[in-house]
């Protein structure tokens, strides 16, 4: 899936993701993952965030994470 206009992330959660099967709550890392919040689940439900509107700085971090470059995506709360 393409997010933030240019970044490719998986369409589904990789089974080897270190967060796979972990707690899924409001403060969890998965609730910031573009796979979850930008996915169209069908049944008339819209994504939480349109893939084009996903933050580019977060998208870059997720791409690095999924590529195995970092152990944890560093998601800044504010763009500096």
C-alpha positions as CSV (number, residue, x, y, z in Angstrom):
1,X,0.0,0.0,0.0
2,X,1.3,3.5,-0.8
3,X,1.0,6.1,2.0
4,X,1.9,9.8,2.2
5,X,2.0,9.8,-1.6
6,X,5.3,7.9,-2.1
7,X,6.1,5.4,0.6
8,X,5.3,1.7,0.1
9,X,4.3,-0.3,3.2
10,X,2.9,-3.9,3.4
11,X,-0.8,-4.4,2.8
12,X,-1.1,-6.7,5.8
13,X,0.7,-7.0,9.0
14,X,3.9,-9.1,8.5
15,X,3.8,-12.2,10.8
16,X,7.5,-11.5,11.7
17,X,6.7,-8.0,13.0
18,X,8.0,-7.7,16.5
19,X,4.6,-6.1,17.5
20,X,2.4,-8.8,15.9
21,X,0.0,-10.3,18.5
22,X,1.0,-7.7,21.2
23,X,-1.4,-5.5,23.1
24,X,-3.6,-3.6,20.7
25,X,-4.8,-0.6,22.7
26,X,-5.0,3.2,22.3
27,X,-1.4,3.7,23.4
28,X,0.1,0.8,21.4
29,X,2.4,1.2,18.5
30,X,0.1,-0.7,16.1
31,X,-2.5,2.1,16.4
32,X,0.0,4.4,14.6
33,X,0.9,1.9,12.0
34,X,-0.2,2.8,8.5
35,X,-1.2,-0.8,7.8
36,X,-3.9,-0.5,10.4
37,X,-5.0,3.2,10.2
38,X,-4.8,3.6,6.4
39,X,-6.4,0.2,5.5
40,X,-9.8,0.1,3.8
41,X,-11.5,-2.8,5.6
42,X,-14.5,-2.7,3.3
43,X,-18.1,-3.1,4.5
44,X,-18.5,0.7,4.1
45,X,-15.9,1.5,6.7
46,X,-13.4,4.2,5.7
47,X,-9.8,4.1,6.8
48,X,-9.1,6.1,10.0
49,X,-6.6,8.2,7.9
50,X,-6.6,8.4,4.2
51,X,-3.3,6.9,2.9
52,X,-2.4,10.1,1.1
53,X,-2.9,12.1,4.3
54,X,-0.6,9.9,6.4
55,X,2.3,11.8,7.9
56,X,5.4,11.5,5.6
57,X,7.8,11.5,8.5
58,X,6.0,8.6,10.1
59,X,5.8,6.8,6.8
60,X,9.6,7.0,6.4
61,X,10.1,5.5,9.8
62,X,7.7,2.6,9.1
63,X,9.4,1.9,5.8
64,X,12.7,1.8,7.7
65,X,11.1,-0.5,10.4
66,X,9.7,-2.9,7.8
67,X,13.0,-3.1,6.0
68,X,14.7,-4.1,9.2
69,X,16.8,-0.9,9.5
70,X,15.5,0.0,12.9
71,X,14.1,-2.1,15.8
72,X,11.4,0.5,16.6
73,X,9.9,3.3,14.5
74,X,10.7,6.7,16.0
75,X,7.4,8.6,15.6
76,X,7.8,12.2,16.6
77,X,4.6,13.8,18.0
78,X,5.4,17.2,16.4
79,X,7.3,18.0,13.2
80,X,10.2,20.2,14.1
